Amino acid sequence: MKLLPISLAICTLLGSAQLAAQGLENNEPTMGELLATRPAPLQSASTLETASPSAAELTARQYQPWLNQIKKPFANQLGIGNGAGVTVGVVDSGVQVDHPELLGKVVSSYNAISGGSTVTDQLGHGTHVSGILAGELQNGSPLEGLAPGASLAMAKVFATGGADGATIGRGIDWVVNTVKAPILSLSLGGPSAFAESNLRNAVAKGTLVTIAMGNDGRSKASWPAEFAKQSWAKGQLIAVGALDANNTRASFSNFDTSLAQWTVFAPGVDIASSYSVPGTTSAYQYMSGTSMATPMVAGEAALIKSNWNFLTAPNLAKIIFQSATHLCSDRVSASTCAARTIVDKVYGWGLINVSASLQPLGTLSLSAPSGQTLSLAGTQFASPKSGTPSALSGLTSLATDSFNRGFKVQIGTPVALAAATTSAIPANAPVRVQSGNGLFSFDLANSEPSMEANADRGTPPGWSRLRARWTDNAGRSWGVGTEGTASEFFGLESSGLAPLRLSGRERLFSVPYLNLMPQAVHTGFGYPLSPQWSMRAGWLWQAASATDGTAALVTPLEAVQAKSMALLELQQQSNDTVWVLSLGQLQEQQSVLGAQGAGALALNANPSTRFVTLASSHQWSARTALSAMVSWGFTDAYQNTGGSLIDGADPSTSLAWSLGLRQTDVWRTGDQIGLSVAMPARTTNGQMRVTTATEQDANDGHLIYTQHSLDLAPSGIERRLELSYMRPFGPLAALGAIAQLLLDPNHDANAPAQTVVGMRYTARF
């Protein structure tokens, strides 16, 4: 059987490129002449806007705008996954092996016509195709191909414009059986079937084959592209059509509705590439045809294979199909066309999109070393209280897409987001510019028993905070309360001698670990030991609930975790000084010192923290009091259960301190001013163990894991400075003002300072 695939390509090529037939017989134009007469503006693509390409790449794309049309990343974006390690077979007219753009690219060659390894290209077609596929900016070459790192195996099957099926078959068999190339590019075709057995063998050997659809401008593909729809092809044969610069089917390009499921298109009009001309070592030429589009698809497959060598031919094809940009042959809007999920009867899957093919397809998922799939989308970690471990924000892992391709993801990114959205000011702070919450706060703190109405974020407005305290004639006291009111029975603040503060529930002069239980119910009992000494003991319990009114965290970290605490205190009070020593144990569920995780960073442990707090207030004068508090915590080591990349942690310590001053009767009788500076509870040392996937095996795709030891200490040290003023209005009302400055909020050295200025009105009834 005599075939004329090359003559078909050249006819379309010459007509489209406006070249005379005798141009092939004479010297072809040099690259300088060609570029001088054929300027083309550089086209940008949205996926390439952040690239920093070399000057040579920018120059190349002025004359190869198709590289932008198919969104091929620049070299700095591809890295080592530029086709390196992949050999692509080309069955064509041979190749000029010493062409600057192709020097060193041809690693194997075979002359299927005469035998041997000489593959001199008398037609230029094979050299042109090879440059599109794997040309490299080297040795002064101004152009590049799609996969510059790939190697080529050239089987020469054309000496003139035609070849018989047996010769082409020998070339295919050599690529598949001898070279064992995983990808084969066929820029050839004919009017009747040929090389079926050879292609069946290629499919059986796991080879991906890209095949030109032909240049007859008809609604039927040439052979062997027609074989793509056969069941034995198993999706490993890709039929390729040609587009013009406007992403419209080139007038000469065949299409085939029966092949739509296995069809993609690529640019095929006026494609500049290397060319072979006798007596010229560095010729270049514009050519057109489905022959030019076909190696682009093969080059895309080489890039994908270079990054994930374990991918099979059917998966390579599916990735190319599913990542393609939809094109529509009927008259619909661009948005409607892009939203379609079915193939088009003419364009099939559409225009190849190289950038998209190298990005995740389907849902990304993380895996634990046990093989358990973890949620990446819901991965978060935040600790608004004790500080997020600084090393966690830079943690990365490999996540896999629906084709098991590993992608490095910054799982610390949600960490930073969660920390950034944590409110540094408690929800029931006085009126602030950014929120109308707490416009009126009715405080009955001077009445016992008492009840307070509060409209906290996350808690329905109403009589939600209840507390009561009473003392009998023997000096024994009892206290109960809800909604985190334990500091009104325990700690220095229960004595009423702590500095004036108007910024909400979080207490800085009481036991700081009480702040980790903002919705706790408490009960306590006090017993006098002597006129100056007393003892108090109590128990706190916080049930798990859906929301937390003290922190604006990203879902699902808004949930309040269950906690319990046992507390024992010794208080000593003289005429001018109060001392409070607090000892206790905090038991947490699915959180550690207030830290919560979700998804791949879920905290499923139930650690225990023992703490000691020493606080004192000294009446310096009749109007002035000084206060101080320091607290140490010791958290036990814990092992995290399954469903997380966090394995556990070693024992850790935490620290909090505060200093304050209170002045009364400053400008009028009964007014107060308070000044305080504090460091909220902060983890000071300890190590967390986290296991992430750091590599992927190139042969079978399994993930390789590494365990990291991360310092639990956060990057910064939060300092809170607060100035408060309260002025009474009659016996039942008061108006307060506050100015607050937070440095390194949430113990994050990278977080900007925060300031709050506001007012608060309270009334008793």
C-alpha distance (Angstrom), angle and dihedral (degrees) to the residues before:
residue distance angle dihedral
M1 . . .
K2 3.79 . .
L3 3.81 115.8 .
L4 3.78 129.3 -171.0
P5 3.79 103.7 -164.4
I6 3.79 95.7 139.5
S7 3.77 95.3 47.5
L8 3.80 88.5 53.7
A9 3.79 90.8 52.5
I10 3.79 95.2 45.6
C11 3.80 94.2 50.3
T12 3.77 91.8 55.2
L13 3.75 90.4 40.7
L14 3.77 97.0 53.6
G15 3.77 94.7 44.8
S16 3.77 92.9 50.2
A17 3.79 94.9 44.1
Q18 3.82 92.9 47.2
L19 3.79 93.8 -125.2
A20 3.79 125.2 146.6
A21 3.79 118.1 -120.2
Q22 3.76 91.7 -119.4
G23 3.78 88.3 60.2
L24 3.76 88.0 83.9
E25 3.73 91.3 56.7
N26 3.81 96.0 47.9
N27 3.76 129.0 52.0
E28 3.78 111.8 -61.8
P29 3.81 116.6 -127.4
T30 3.78 114.6 -85.6
M31 3.78 119.2 -114.3
G32 3.78 90.1 -106.8
E33 3.78 91.7 55.0
L34 3.79 92.4 43.4
L35 3.79 94.2 50.3
A36 3.79 92.9 44.0
T37 3.77 92.0 55.8
R38 3.80 98.7 36.2
P39 3.81 110.3 47.6
A40 3.77 116.7 170.7
P41 3.80 126.5 -173.1
L42 3.78 118.6 -116.6
Q43 3.78 111.1 -104.0
S44 3.77 118.7 -148.5
A45 3.78 127.8 -146.5
S46 3.78 125.5 -155.5
T47 3.78 92.3 -123.6
L48 3.80 90.5 56.0
E49 3.78 100.1 48.2
T50 3.80 94.6 98.1
A51 3.78 94.2 48.2
S52 3.77 123.9 111.1
P53 3.80 100.4 -149.9
S54 3.76 124.1 -175.5
A55 3.79 120.8 -103.7
A56 3.81 89.1 -110.8
E57 3.82 91.1 56.3
L58 3.78 91.7 49.8
T59 3.78 90.3 50.1
A60 3.81 91.4 49.2
R61 3.79 92.1 52.3
Q62 3.77 91.4 54.3
Y63 3.79 86.2 69.6
Q64 3.80 97.3 27.9
P65 3.82 103.0 49.4
W66 3.80 88.0 156.8
L67 3.81 87.6 77.5
N68 3.79 87.6 66.6
Q69 3.79 92.0 38.6
I70 3.80 90.4 62.5
K71 3.83 90.9 36.9
K72 3.77 97.7 -120.0
P73 3.85 109.1 -177.8
F74 3.77 120.0 -122.0
A75 3.78 121.4 -105.8
N76 3.80 94.5 -96.5
Q77 3.80 89.2 55.4
L78 3.80 94.8 47.3
G79 3.79 95.7 47.3
I80 3.79 112.3 173.4
G81 3.80 90.7 -18.1
N82 3.80 91.0 82.0
G83 3.78 95.0 117.5
A84 3.78 95.2 -71.4
G85 3.78 113.7 153.2
V86 3.81 94.0 22.4
T87 3.79 124.8 107.0
V88 3.79 117.4 -157.0
G89 3.78 120.5 -161.6
V90 3.80 119.2 -137.8
V91 3.81 122.0 -167.7
D92 3.79 106.0 -164.4
S93 3.80 146.1 101.6
G94 3.79 94.9 -47.0
V95 3.78 129.5 -97.6
Q96 3.77 141.0 -101.0
V97 3.79 97.3 -116.2
D98 3.81 94.6 -168.8
H99 3.77 95.5 52.5
P100 3.84 108.2 127.4
E101 3.80 92.4 -124.7
L102 3.81 91.7 50.6
L103 3.79 102.4 33.0
G104 3.81 108.4 139.8
K105 3.81 92.9 2.1
V106 3.82 98.2 104.6
V107 3.81 106.3 76.4
S108 3.82 97.2 166.2
S109 3.79 133.1 25.5
Y110 3.79 137.5 -179.1
N111 3.77 132.9 -178.5
A112 3.80 105.0 -145.2
I113 3.79 90.4 -175.4
S114 3.80 101.2 56.9
G115 3.77 103.8 4.6
G116 3.78 124.8 -117.0
S117 3.77 128.1 78.7
T118 3.79 103.2 -77.5
V119 3.80 108.3 119.1
T120 3.81 104.0 169.4
D121 3.78 109.5 169.9
Q122 3.80 113.0 -132.5
L123 3.79 94.2 169.9
G124 3.80 103.3 46.7
H125 3.79 91.8 -136.9
G126 3.81 97.1 105.2
T127 3.79 91.8 46.0
H128 3.79 90.4 50.9
V129 3.81 92.8 49.1
S130 3.80 91.1 47.0
G131 3.80 92.7 52.9
I132 3.80 91.5 51.8
L133 3.77 90.7 50.9
A134 3.81 103.7 41.8
G135 3.81 110.3 -4.5
E136 3.77 114.8 147.0
L137 3.80 135.1 -152.0
Q138 3.79 95.3 -115.8
N139 3.78 141.2 121.9
G140 3.78 91.4 20.5
S141 3.79 95.0 -51.5
P142 3.81 109.0 151.4
L143 3.81 95.3 -158.4
E144 3.78 136.1 63.7
G145 3.76 138.1 -165.3
L146 3.76 134.2 -128.6
A147 3.82 97.7 -95.8
P148 3.83 106.0 26.5
G149 3.79 92.6 173.0
A150 3.80 95.4 55.6
S151 3.79 125.0 101.8
L152 3.79 124.7 -131.8
A153 3.79 132.3 -135.7
M154 3.83 107.9 -164.4
A155 3.78 122.5 -159.1
K156 3.79 110.3 -171.4
V157 3.81 110.8 -146.2
F158 3.83 100.9 153.2
A159 3.77 126.8 66.5
T160 3.80 92.8 161.0
G161 3.78 133.4 9.0
G162 3.79 94.7 -62.6
A163 3.78 142.6 45.3
D164 3.78 136.3 -178.4
G165 3.79 123.8 -111.5
A166 3.80 94.0 -112.9
T167 3.81 92.4 57.5
I168 3.79 91.8 48.3
G169 3.80 89.0 47.4
R170 3.80 91.2 53.7
G171 3.79 89.6 52.0
I172 3.82 91.7 50.8
D173 3.81 92.0 47.7
W174 3.80 91.5 50.2
V175 3.81 92.0 53.1
V176 3.81 92.1 46.4
N177 3.80 103.8 36.5
T178 3.80 103.8 28.9
V179 3.80 105.7 28.7
K180 3.82 93.2 27.6
A181 3.79 90.4 -150.1
P182 3.81 111.4 -178.9
I183 3.82 92.3 -144.8
L184 3.81 129.9 45.5
S185 3.80 126.7 -170.1
L186 3.82 119.9 -156.6
S187 3.82 114.5 -173.9
L188 3.79 92.2 176.4
G189 3.77 140.5 87.7
G190 3.77 147.0 166.2
P191 3.80 142.8 -162.0
S192 3.80 96.5 -100.6
A193 3.77 137.7 39.6
F194 3.79 120.1 -80.2
A195 3.83 140.8 153.5
E196 3.80 92.6 30.5
S197 3.80 94.7 141.8
N198 3.79 90.9 47.2
L199 3.79 92.1 52.1
R200 3.79 91.4 45.5
N201 3.78 87.2 55.9
A202 3.82 90.6 48.8
V203 3.80 90.6 53.0
A204 3.79 91.4 47.5
K205 3.81 90.0 51.5
G206 3.82 91.4 52.5
T207 3.81 98.9 -106.9
L208 3.80 123.2 153.9
V209 3.82 110.9 -139.5
T210 3.81 125.8 -162.7
I211 3.82 113.1 -162.6
A212 3.81 131.7 -171.5
M213 3.82 115.0 -118.8
G214 3.80 93.0 -145.4
N215 3.78 139.3 -109.1
D216 3.83 104.9 -100.6
G217 3.81 95.9 106.3
R218 3.79 90.5 -126.7
S219 3.79 136.5 128.9
K220 3.78 94.5 -109.7
A221 3.78 128.5 72.6
S222 3.77 124.0 -125.0
W223 3.78 122.1 -115.0
P224 3.00 134.2 -63.0
A225 3.84 88.9 26.1
E226 3.82 86.5 66.2
F227 3.81 88.8 69.4
A228 3.84 90.8 69.8
K229 3.81 91.7 87.5
Q230 3.79 94.6 53.7
S231 3.79 116.1 109.2
W232 3.79 91.2 -128.0
A233 3.84 89.1 60.8
K234 3.83 88.6 70.5
G235 3.79 91.3 -158.9
Q236 3.82 92.0 -63.7
L237 3.81 95.2 114.1
I238 3.81 114.7 77.1
A239 3.81 119.6 -163.8
V240 3.81 111.5 -147.1
G241 3.80 128.2 -155.2
A242 3.80 129.5 -173.4
L243 3.82 130.5 -113.5
D244 3.78 132.4 -166.0
A245 3.80 124.0 -129.1
N246 3.83 90.3 -82.7
N247 3.81 93.4 58.5
T248 3.79 90.6 -108.3
R249 3.78 122.7 131.5
A250 3.79 109.4 -90.4
S251 3.79 110.7 -113.0
F252 3.79 91.4 -119.3
S253 3.81 96.7 46.8
N254 3.77 119.7 107.8
F255 3.78 120.7 -136.4
D256 3.78 131.4 -172.9
T257 3.80 126.3 -158.6
S258 3.79 90.3 -158.9
L259 3.82 89.0 59.7
A260 3.81 97.6 44.6
Q261 3.80 92.4 111.1
W262 3.82 89.9 59.8
T263 3.83 99.8 34.4
V264 3.79 133.7 104.9
F265 3.78 130.8 167.6
A266 3.79 131.7 -138.0
P267 3.80 134.9 178.1
G268 3.79 112.2 -72.5
V269 3.80 108.0 160.9
D270 3.82 121.9 96.9
I271 3.78 95.9 -11.8
A272 3.82 113.6 178.5
S273 3.80 116.6 -145.1
S274 3.77 144.8 134.7
Y275 3.81 117.1 -55.7
S276 3.77 136.8 -167.0
V277 3.82 118.6 -127.3
P278 3.83 123.2 166.4
G279 3.79 109.9 -107.9
T280 3.81 93.8 14.6
T281 3.78 121.8 94.4
S282 3.80 99.8 -171.9
A283 3.79 110.1 36.2
Y284 3.79 123.7 151.9
Q285 3.78 131.0 -170.1
Y286 3.78 144.5 -177.0
M287 3.80 111.8 -123.3
S288 3.79 135.0 171.5
G289 3.78 133.3 -152.7
T290 3.77 145.0 89.2
S291 3.80 82.1 -82.6
M292 3.81 87.3 73.3
A293 3.81 94.8 46.7
T294 3.81 94.8 50.4
P295 3.85 98.9 65.6
M296 3.79 89.2 49.7
V297 3.80 89.3 64.0
A298 3.80 90.6 45.7
G299 3.81 89.1 50.1
E300 3.80 90.9 50.9
A301 3.81 89.1 52.2
A302 3.82 89.1 50.7
L303 3.80 91.5 53.7
I304 3.79 91.5 50.9
K305 3.80 92.2 45.5
S306 3.79 90.6 48.0
N307 3.80 90.4 59.8
W308 3.81 97.5 39.5
N309 3.79 108.9 23.7
F310 3.82 93.6 176.8
L311 3.81 93.2 68.2
T312 3.79 115.0 115.5
A313 3.80 124.3 -133.0
P314 3.84 94.0 -104.0
N315 3.81 90.1 52.0
L316 3.80 91.9 47.8
A317 3.80 88.6 54.0
K318 3.81 93.0 46.9
I319 3.80 91.3 50.9
I320 3.81 90.9 50.8
F321 3.80 90.5 47.9
Q322 3.79 98.0 44.8
S323 3.81 95.0 45.1
A324 3.82 94.9 49.3
T325 3.80 120.2 113.8
H326 3.80 109.4 -109.8
L327 3.79 116.4 -114.7
C328 3.79 122.7 -171.2
S329 3.78 127.5 -150.2
D330 3.82 93.0 -162.5
R331 3.80 122.9 72.3
V332 3.80 105.0 -92.8
S333 3.78 133.1 134.8
A334 3.79 120.3 -88.7
S335 3.79 91.5 -112.2
T336 3.80 92.5 50.9
C337 3.78 91.0 48.6
A338 3.81 93.1 48.0
A339 3.80 90.9 50.8
R340 3.78 94.4 55.8
T341 3.77 117.0 108.2
I342 3.80 98.1 -170.3
V343 3.77 127.0 81.8
D344 3.78 120.4 -99.3
K345 3.79 117.6 -116.0
V346 3.83 91.1 -126.0
Y347 3.80 106.9 25.0
G348 3.78 97.9 33.9
W349 3.82 107.6 -161.4
G350 3.80 90.8 -7.0
L351 3.80 135.1 -131.7
I352 3.79 115.7 -2.9
N353 3.81 112.5 -110.2
V354 3.78 109.8 -159.3
S355 3.79 95.8 -175.4
A356 3.81 91.8 52.1
S357 3.81 91.4 47.6
L358 3.81 89.2 58.9
Q359 3.80 92.5 50.0
P360 3.82 127.0 78.6
L361 3.79 117.3 -75.0
G362 3.77 117.9 -157.0
T363 3.79 122.4 -2.0
L364 3.79 119.9 -22.5
S365 3.77 114.1 -131.5
L366 3.77 136.2 -175.6
S367 3.77 123.6 -139.9
A368 3.77 130.4 -151.6
P369 3.82 118.2 -136.7
S370 3.81 87.1 -101.7
G371 3.78 88.8 62.3
Q372 3.78 94.8 -109.2
T373 3.80 112.7 145.7
L374 3.79 114.3 -122.9
S375 3.78 130.5 -161.6
L376 3.78 114.2 -104.6
A377 3.80 96.2 177.2
G378 3.81 91.3 57.3
T379 3.80 97.0 42.0
Q380 3.79 111.6 129.3
F381 3.77 138.4 145.1
A382 3.78 127.9 -172.6
S383 3.76 139.1 162.4
P384 3.79 111.6 -178.0
K385 3.80 90.8 173.2
S386 3.78 112.8 45.8
G387 3.81 98.2 18.2
T388 3.79 133.4 -99.4
P389 3.84 113.9 -89.0
S390 3.80 104.7 -98.8
A391 3.81 93.9 -139.4
L392 3.80 91.9 55.8
S393 3.80 94.1 69.2
G394 3.81 91.7 65.9
L395 3.79 96.3 45.5
T396 3.80 116.7 127.1
S397 3.77 134.2 -175.3
L398 3.77 138.7 176.8
A399 3.78 114.9 -101.0
T400 3.79 122.3 -170.5
D401 3.78 130.6 -136.9
S402 3.80 128.1 -146.8
F403 3.82 89.7 -73.9
N404 3.83 92.6 51.6
R405 3.80 90.8 -110.2
G406 3.78 111.9 155.0
F407 3.81 119.3 -127.6
K408 3.79 125.3 -178.3
V409 3.78 109.7 -119.9
Q410 3.78 128.9 -172.9
I411 3.77 100.4 -127.0
G412 3.79 87.0 177.1
T413 3.81 89.6 67.7
P414 3.80 93.3 81.2
V415 3.79 86.5 47.8
A416 3.78 91.2 61.1
L417 3.79 92.5 43.8
A418 3.77 92.5 50.8
A419 3.78 92.2 49.0
A420 3.80 92.4 46.7
T421 3.78 93.1 54.2
T422 3.78 94.9 48.1
S423 3.77 109.0 113.1
A424 3.79 110.1 -119.8
I425 3.81 90.0 -164.0
P426 3.81 117.5 64.1
A427 3.75 116.0 -108.6
N428 3.80 94.8 -113.8
A429 3.79 94.8 51.9
P430 3.81 116.8 135.6
V431 3.78 120.3 -80.3
R432 3.80 110.3 -53.0
V433 3.77 133.6 -172.0
Q434 3.80 93.2 -115.1
S435 3.77 97.6 49.1
G436 3.77 141.3 33.0
N437 3.82 91.6 -153.5
G438 3.76 114.4 128.3
L439 3.78 96.1 17.8
F440 3.79 87.8 153.3
S441 3.80 121.7 24.5
F442 3.79 114.5 -177.9
D443 3.78 107.8 -154.1
L444 3.79 122.8 -170.9
A445 3.78 95.3 174.9
N446 3.80 93.9 139.9
S447 3.79 94.3 58.4
E448 3.79 123.3 83.0
P449 2.93 121.1 -131.9
S450 3.80 90.7 26.6
M451 3.75 143.0 173.1
E452 3.80 128.5 -152.8
A453 3.78 130.0 -157.3
N454 3.80 114.5 -147.9
A455 3.79 135.5 168.7
D456 3.79 102.8 -149.3
R457 3.79 123.6 174.9
G458 3.79 106.4 -100.9
T459 3.82 92.7 22.0
P460 3.81 121.0 84.6
P461 3.81 113.5 -113.4
G462 3.77 111.9 -98.4
W463 3.76 142.7 74.0
S464 3.80 93.4 -30.6
R465 3.83 102.7 138.8
L466 3.76 114.3 66.6
R467 3.76 127.3 174.2
A468 3.74 136.4 159.2
R469 3.79 134.7 -174.8
W470 3.76 130.6 178.4
T471 3.79 138.3 170.8
D472 3.80 128.7 -152.8
N473 3.77 128.5 -143.5
A474 3.81 91.8 -92.1
G475 3.79 91.9 59.9
R476 3.78 95.1 -106.6
S477 3.79 114.5 140.0
W478 3.77 137.4 -161.7
G479 3.77 130.3 -165.2
V480 3.80 136.2 -175.0
G481 3.77 131.6 170.1
T482 3.77 149.6 149.3
E483 3.81 137.5 -136.5
G484 3.79 98.0 40.6
T485 3.81 98.9 -53.8
A486 3.83 94.7 137.3
S487 3.82 92.7 111.3
E488 3.79 87.7 69.9
F489 3.81 89.0 66.8
F490 3.81 102.3 28.4
G491 3.79 131.7 48.1
L492 3.77 134.9 15.8
E493 3.79 95.0 -52.2
S494 3.78 90.8 62.6
S495 3.83 87.7 66.3
G496 3.81 91.6 61.8
L497 3.80 91.0 -127.2
A498 3.81 99.1 103.5
P499 3.83 118.1 110.9
L500 3.78 117.5 -83.8
R501 3.81 110.8 -90.8
L502 3.80 127.0 172.0
S503 3.80 101.8 179.7
G504 3.77 100.3 102.4
R505 3.76 141.5 -99.1
E506 3.78 101.7 -27.2
R507 3.78 105.2 102.3
L508 3.79 118.8 -150.4
F509 3.83 98.9 -176.8
S510 3.78 99.0 45.2
V511 3.82 129.0 66.0
P512 3.86 101.6 -48.2
Y513 3.81 92.7 -150.1
L514 3.80 88.7 67.0
N515 3.80 85.9 71.1
L516 3.80 88.5 67.3
M517 3.81 88.9 66.2
P518 3.82 104.5 55.1
Q519 3.81 94.4 161.2
A520 3.79 99.3 38.7
V521 3.77 125.8 141.0
H522 3.81 111.8 -140.7
T523 3.75 139.6 -168.1
G524 3.79 125.5 -175.0
F525 3.78 143.9 175.2
G526 3.80 128.3 -154.4
Y527 3.81 127.6 -161.4
P528 3.82 128.0 -174.6
L529 3.80 114.8 -125.5
S530 3.81 96.0 -178.8
P531 3.80 137.3 -20.7
Q532 3.81 89.4 -77.4
W533 3.81 103.4 27.3
S534 3.77 129.6 65.7
M535 3.77 136.9 167.3
R536 3.77 129.2 -142.7
A537 3.78 129.7 -171.2
G538 3.75 130.5 -179.0
W539 3.74 150.3 154.8
L540 3.82 130.6 -131.0
W541 3.76 129.1 -164.1
Q542 3.79 130.9 -175.7
A543 3.78 120.2 -170.0
A544 3.79 122.0 -146.1
S545 3.81 112.7 -98.2
A546 3.78 139.2 170.3
T547 3.80 100.5 -107.8
D548 3.76 140.1 30.6
G549 3.78 120.2 -148.2
T550 3.81 93.6 -157.5
A551 3.80 101.9 60.5
A552 3.78 133.5 42.7
L553 3.78 97.4 -147.8
V554 3.76 129.8 164.6
T555 3.81 113.9 -97.0
P556 3.02 128.2 -67.6
L557 3.79 90.5 28.9
E558 3.79 91.0 67.6
A559 3.79 89.6 86.6
V560 3.80 117.6 108.3
Q561 3.79 111.4 -129.1
A562 3.80 122.6 -138.1
K563 3.81 114.5 -103.2
S564 3.77 138.6 166.1
M565 3.79 133.3 -164.7
A566 3.80 137.1 -167.2
L567 3.81 113.7 -155.9
L568 3.82 134.3 -170.6
E569 3.80 123.7 -177.8
L570 3.77 139.2 -174.2
Q571 3.80 116.9 -160.2
Q572 3.78 126.9 -169.2
Q573 3.80 119.6 -172.0
S574 3.80 128.8 -177.0
N575 3.77 130.0 170.0
D576 3.78 95.1 -75.7
T577 3.84 107.6 10.1
V578 3.79 137.2 59.5
W579 3.80 124.4 -166.2
V580 3.80 123.5 -169.7
L581 3.82 123.9 -172.8
S582 3.80 113.9 -171.6
L583 3.80 126.0 -169.9
G584 3.76 123.0 -177.7
Q585 3.76 152.0 142.5
L586 3.81 125.7 -128.1
Q587 3.79 119.7 -156.8
E588 3.82 114.7 -164.3
Q589 3.78 132.7 -170.5
Q590 3.82 119.6 -147.9
S591 3.79 92.8 -14.3
V592 3.79 137.7 77.0
L593 3.81 118.7 -146.8
G594 3.78 88.4 -25.3
A595 3.81 94.3 -47.7
Q596 3.79 113.9 134.8
G597 3.76 130.1 -171.6
A598 3.77 135.9 -170.1
G599 3.77 137.3 -171.5
A600 3.77 113.3 2.6
L601 3.82 90.8 -2.8
A602 3.79 96.2 49.6
L603 3.79 116.8 150.3
N604 3.79 107.6 -140.4
A605 3.81 97.7 164.2
N606 3.81 128.1 106.8
P607 3.81 103.8 -144.8
S608 3.78 127.5 -178.1
T609 3.82 125.4 -135.8
R610 3.80 124.2 -163.8
F611 3.80 117.2 -162.5
V612 3.78 144.1 -180.0
T613 3.80 123.6 -157.3
L614 3.80 127.9 -170.7
A615 3.80 118.9 -168.8
S616 3.78 133.7 169.9
S617 3.79 140.3 178.4
H618 3.80 122.7 -162.4
Q619 3.80 124.1 -164.9
W620 3.79 98.7 -135.5
S621 3.77 92.3 -177.6
A622 3.77 138.3 -15.0
R623 3.81 90.1 -79.7
T624 3.81 103.2 26.7
A625 3.81 131.2 68.6
L626 3.82 129.7 178.3
S627 3.82 122.0 -154.7
A628 3.79 136.3 -172.7
M629 3.79 137.7 178.6
V630 3.79 134.4 -174.1
S631 3.80 126.8 178.8
W632 3.80 135.2 -176.2
G633 3.79 126.2 -163.3
F634 3.80 131.4 -166.7
T635 3.82 116.3 -160.6
D636 3.79 118.3 -163.9
A637 3.78 123.3 -124.9
Y638 3.77 113.9 -95.5
Q639 3.77 140.1 -167.9
N640 3.77 115.4 -137.1
T641 3.78 116.3 -136.1
G642 3.81 124.7 -128.5
G643 3.76 127.2 -63.7
S644 3.80 96.4 61.4
L645 3.79 142.6 79.0
I646 3.81 87.7 -133.0
D647 3.80 108.5 95.1
G648 3.79 97.3 -175.7
A649 3.77 141.8 -84.0
D650 3.79 142.9 -99.7
P651 3.82 121.1 -117.7
S652 3.80 112.1 -66.9
T653 3.78 138.7 -169.1
S654 3.78 132.4 -141.7
L655 3.79 134.8 -164.3
A656 3.81 138.3 -162.4
W657 3.80 133.1 176.0
S658 3.78 141.2 171.6
L659 3.80 140.0 -174.5
G660 3.77 125.5 -164.5
L661 3.78 147.9 170.3
R662 3.80 129.6 -152.7
Q663 3.80 124.3 -164.6
T664 3.81 123.3 -173.6
D665 3.80 131.5 -163.8
V666 3.79 91.3 22.2
W667 3.81 102.1 153.2
R668 3.76 100.9 -6.1
T669 3.77 138.2 8.3
G670 3.77 112.4 -73.4
D671 3.80 99.5 14.3
Q672 3.80 120.7 124.2
I673 3.77 137.6 -159.4
G674 3.80 124.3 -163.1
L675 3.79 130.5 -166.9
S676 3.79 121.2 -174.0
V677 3.79 139.4 168.1
A678 3.78 120.6 -170.1
M679 3.75 146.9 165.0
P680 3.82 109.7 -142.8
A681 3.78 118.3 -139.5
R682 3.80 110.1 -57.5
T683 3.79 130.7 -178.1
T684 3.80 106.2 -118.6
N685 3.79 103.8 -175.7
G686 3.79 144.9 -6.4
Q687 3.78 137.8 99.8
M688 3.79 130.7 -105.0
R689 3.81 118.9 -155.6
V690 3.80 116.4 -140.3
T691 3.81 126.7 174.9
T692 3.80 118.7 -154.6
A693 3.79 136.1 171.0
T694 3.80 107.6 -103.4
E695 3.82 103.2 168.9
Q696 3.79 140.6 24.0
D697 3.78 122.4 -143.5
A698 3.80 108.9 -114.7
N699 3.80 94.2 -145.7
D700 3.79 105.3 47.9
G701 3.80 103.7 7.9
H702 3.80 98.1 -121.2
L703 3.79 115.9 151.1
I704 3.80 122.9 -114.1
Y705 3.81 115.5 -145.2
T706 3.80 133.1 -149.4
Q707 3.80 127.4 -168.3
H708 3.81 116.7 -135.1
S709 3.79 128.8 -161.5
L710 3.78 108.6 -144.2
D711 3.78 125.1 -165.1
L712 3.80 108.2 -117.4
A713 3.80 93.0 -151.0
P714 3.82 112.9 104.1
S715 3.79 121.4 -124.6
G716 3.80 97.9 -109.0
I717 3.80 144.0 30.6
E718 3.78 115.1 -121.1
R719 3.81 116.6 -138.6
R720 3.77 120.1 -170.2
L721 3.79 118.7 -159.3
E722 3.79 116.7 -173.4
L723 3.77 134.2 177.9
S724 3.82 115.9 -170.6
Y725 3.77 133.3 179.5
M726 3.83 129.0 -170.7
R727 3.80 125.6 -171.4
P728 3.83 122.2 -175.0
F729 3.80 122.6 -130.0
G730 3.73 104.6 -160.8
P731 3.80 123.6 -44.5
L732 3.80 96.4 -54.6
A733 3.82 108.6 38.4
A734 3.79 140.8 51.9
L735 3.77 138.0 179.9
G736 3.78 121.3 -144.9
A737 3.79 137.0 -170.4
I738 3.78 130.1 -160.5
A739 3.80 139.3 -168.2
Q740 3.79 117.8 -173.1
L741 3.80 133.6 -178.7
L742 3.81 124.0 -169.1
L743 3.79 120.1 -165.0
D744 3.82 117.2 -164.8
P745 3.82 91.3 -0.5
N746 3.81 113.5 -147.9
H747 3.83 86.6 13.6
D748 3.82 88.9 -75.8
A749 3.80 112.2 144.5
N750 3.80 90.4 -161.1
A751 3.79 96.2 52.0
P752 3.81 116.5 102.3
A753 3.78 119.2 -116.2
Q754 3.80 115.2 -92.6
T755 3.78 128.7 -145.8
V756 3.79 132.8 -169.0
V757 3.79 129.8 -171.6
G758 3.79 119.7 -179.2
M759 3.77 150.6 133.0
R760 3.78 134.9 -120.1
Y761 3.78 131.6 -159.9
T762 3.81 120.5 -159.8
A763 3.79 130.4 -176.1
R764 3.77 134.4 -176.0
F765 3.76 128.2 -148.5
